[in-house]
Amino acid sequence: MEDRHPWDQEPAHKRFWHGIVDLSHRLFPERQIMVRTDGRMSYVKISRKLQMSTTFSLAIFGGWIAFSSFSYFIHQDVLAAKDRAVSNANIAYNGLLSEVGQYQKKFSTVTTELVQNHNLMLQLVEQNATLQQSLKSVASKLDNTEQDKLAVVATRERLRNELSSLDNRMQKLASKNFSLEKNLSSLESNLTKVAGERTSAIDEGKNLKDRVNELENVLADLQESEKSVMQRMTNHTGERIAAIENVLKRTGVKLEKILAANGIESGMGGPFIAANPQEGQSDDVLKTSLANLDGQIKRWAGLRSIMNSLPLFSPLDYYYITSSYGKRRDPKNRKLAHHYGLDMGSSYKAPVFTAAGGKVTYAGWKTKYGNFVEIDHGNGVKSRYGHMAKIFVKRGQKIEQRVKIGLVGNTGRSTGAHLHYEILVNGKTVDPIKFIKAGRYVFKG
């Protein structure tokens, strides 16, 4: 049999421990240091435990020095990275302050423009009231002119009847005078009486002729007055028509199609030019002038109705354009696309107003538009409002202009708080900014 060490019969953990003890005995045997002093020799004994504790202490000290050095260099790198981060943050903060200053300037400019627009809006309201009053005055004058015309016609007819009666009387007097001359010899006693009647008849005829001349002069003055009044009314109406047509043309809509759809004749207008009619033609000229004026007033009323139905007001009090009408890069996929409206940036939950009065045809959620409202203003004109945070109107509701219908939001297919604003004329989209600019022109007028 092989000789086995006694440790081989012990458990594994004890064998492991004895192995360590044996290794320590080999690495750290007891040592003696000889010290010679004054010829004497002395020994200093260094035990195994002292050697092990000293070696362990030196190992710990060396590890601590290595860890401290590593930590020092790592800490320096962290501090340098933090310094760079602080420097970048300062640069970003200064840039942000610059942008805030620019936005404050823009806000001041927008505020000034809104105050001006508000004043212009008040002027427009006053002008509308003045136009309505002028229309009533024109209608009243037309009624008075018609009554004066009827009175003149009646007076002329009466004068003609009087002239005819006078002529008959003159013929009778002439016949009577002729009979008296034939019977002069037998009627000499009545000559004085007949002469008196003849003189009286002649005087009466002269008086009637003077009265006729006077009435004819009055009639001529009335006709001149009618011409002057109608000329002023026609010129005034023509100026109003030209002003409204100028505003409507600024919107880019096809004016004549809208007029035709509303049964209003096109190509009418221009200043009134009085004719010089011959005798017996004044009535026809007056009728023609009245028909022309009546057509202009109808056109003016139709144009005012169309202008009142157009969304000339801005739906937001404070805004900036984030995306114009027409071709653009899609904000989601960056592909080239056609934008059928106007994106108006503003603060979140800013009030949204109707650009004109009308009837709500849609109010609710609509796929990519989010919270969406559509309003029919009549005359084939509609306006649309999308991405709102909240809606305050219902379908079928009739509303006036500048009524709050919702709040600016970020619903639907949107990248930030803004209002998507569309205008349709006869089913086709048009650029809303033209209507807003036309409204500003009206306010300045």
Stockholm file with secondary structure:
# STOCKHOLM 1.0

chainA/1-445         MEDRHPWDQEPAHKRFWHGIVDLSHRLFPERQIMVRTDGRMSYVKISRKLQMSTTFSLAIFGGWIAFSSFSYFIHQDVLAAKDRAVSNANIAYNGLLSEVGQYQKKFSTVTTELVQNHNLMLQLVEQNATLQQSLKSVASKLDNTEQDKLAVVATRERLRNELSSLDNRMQKLASKNFSLEKNLSSLESNLTKVAGERTSAIDEGKNLKDRVNELENVLADLQESEKSVMQRMTNHTGERIAAIENVLKRTGVKLEKILAANGIESGMGGPFIAANPQEGQSDDVLKTSLANLDGQIKRWAGLRSIMNSLPLFSPLDYYYITSSYGKRRDPKNRKLAHHYGLDMGSSYKAPVFTAAGGKVTYAGWKTKYGNFVEIDHGNGVKSRYGHMAKIFVKRGQKIEQRVKIGLVGNTGRSTGAHLHYEILVNGKTVDPIKFIKAGRYVFKG
#=GR chainA/1-445 SS CCCCCGGGGSCHHHHHHHHHHHHHHHHSCCEEEEEEETTEEEEEEECHHHHHHHHHHHHHHHHHHHHHHHHHHHHHHHHHHHHHHHHHHHHHHHHHHHHHHHHHHHHHHHHHHHHHHHHHHHHHHHHHHHHHHHHHHHHHHHHHHHHHHHHHHHHHHHHHHHHHHHHHHHHHHHHHHHHHHHTTTTCGGGHHHHHHHHHHHHHHHHHHHHHHHHHHHHHHHHHHHHHHHHHHHHHHHHHHHHHHHHHHHHTTCCHHHHHHHTTCCSSCCCCCCCCCCCTTCHHHHHHHHHHHHHHHHHHHHHHHHHHHHSCCSCSCSSCEEEECSEEEECTTTCCEEEECSEEEECCTTCEEECSSCEEEEEEEEEGGGEEEEEEEEETTEEEEEEEEEEECCCTTCEECTTCEEEEEBCCSSCSSSEEEEEEEETTEEECHHHHHHHHHHHHHC
#=GC SS_cons         CCCCCGGGGSCHHHHHHHHHHHHHHHHSCCEEEEEEETTEEEEEEECHHHHHHHHHHHHHHHHHHHHHHHHHHHHHHHHHHHHHHHHHHHHHHHHHHHHHHHHHHHHHHHHHHHHHHHHHHHHHHHHHHHHHHHHHHHHHHHHHHHHHHHHHHHHHHHHHHHHHHHHHHHHHHHHHHHHHHHTTTTCGGGHHHHHHHHHHHHHHHHHHHHHHHHHHHHHHHHHHHHHHHHHHHHHHHHHHHHHHHHHHHHTTCCHHHHHHHTTCCSSCCCCCCCCCCCTTCHHHHHHHHHHHHHHHHHHHHHHHHHHHHSCCSCSCSSCEEEECSEEEECTTTCCEEEECSEEEECCTTCEEECSSCEEEEEEEEEGGGEEEEEEEEETTEEEEEEEEEEECCCTTCEECTTCEEEEEBCCSSCSSSEEEEEEEETTEEECHHHHHHHHHHHHHC
//
